[in-house]
Every structure is written in C-alpha cells, then in structure tokens.
C-alpha cells in the first residue's frame, strides 16, 4: 500500500461538490457495517442543506487525488464556543495514508484563525481504529472521554481534539 501523502491536495469544498461529499460519506460509512454500532433507523447522511451551508461558509475541506477526484472530507461547525468536527470521511481505499490527519489539521488551523479555544468531536469509543488514530493526533486528543449527552448513538465519546494554538494534529504523525 502506498503510504505517500503528497499525492493528495487539500482545499475548501465547492458548492457543486455537495452531492459527491454525500457519496464519500456513504461509501466511507460502509466500514462500520457489521460492528453493531449504527442502528439502521438512525443512520442518515449529513443533511444536504446543512452541508451546503457549511460549504458556503468555508467550513468543509476536501482531499483530492492528483486528477481532482474527491476522496475525503471533513466538515467543521461551531458548538458551545468551540470548533466541532461534524463529520470526517476518507474512502476506505485511501485510508491509512495521512489524509485524515491532514484534514483534521485544516480544521485546527481554521479554529485557531477564528479564535476558537479548542476543536472537539464525537466518535465511537469501541471502534478499533478510532482510538489509536485520535491518540496519534496529539496530547489533547488523549484527554476527555465524557460521553455525549443526548446523542442517540451508543458508544459515543465527546473529546477535545486540539487546543487552538497548542497543537495542530497531523503535522508530525499522519494517518487517514
């Protein structure tokens, strides 16, 4: 497997790419099949209207192959005064190449520029690849594991990913 990360370009998503972003989310989500984490009735894609709004606000970044094909994305918003990773997806065949870490680094840089004190996210606690990935992103990603009140998914953890100005994930260690 090619571990090179230079073959991917990161940029802001464009409004005409919203349908492709949903395709990436749906395809990347197939890696959770069979883990018993997602109830079919609750497994819905990120709302297209919200996605289009966040693209328009410059809060969605994409990872592209050299030919321009989108293969990954991260969606950021603001919740309770902190930047929040709403969704991050990398197509399975492009995983473990540093793209995810580079996408998260974009969110951390954006959060710092916007004056947010932290970047947070919610993730499944018991997925074998999630914990190691986020722990590699820096000291703050090892911090809080409080659960996420009101989240209908089981096994979800809210965790600070980075403190803006302290550490931007993906600069030293990369994995997608």
Number of C-alpha atoms within 10 A of each C-alpha: 8 8 14 11 16 11 14 23 16 17 15 17 23 15 13 10 14 17 12 14 26 18 16 20 21 17 14 20 17 11 11 11 9 8 9 9 17 18 11 8 6 9 12 10 13 15 9 13 10 10 22 19 13 17 21 14 12 16 22 29 23 27 26 18 15 11 9 10 12 22 24 28 27 25 24 28 20 15 13 6 12 20 29 25 23 18 17 21 25 25 20 16 10 21 18 19 21 20 30 24 23 27 26 27 19 23 26 31 18 18 26 20 11 12 14 19 17 20 30 25 22 21 23 18 17 14 13 9 10 12 15 12 18 21 15 17 24 21 16 21 23 17 14 13 15 11 17 17 9 6 12 11 15 16 16 20 20 20 22 22 29 29 23 22 15 14 18 25 29 22 13 10 13 19 19 23
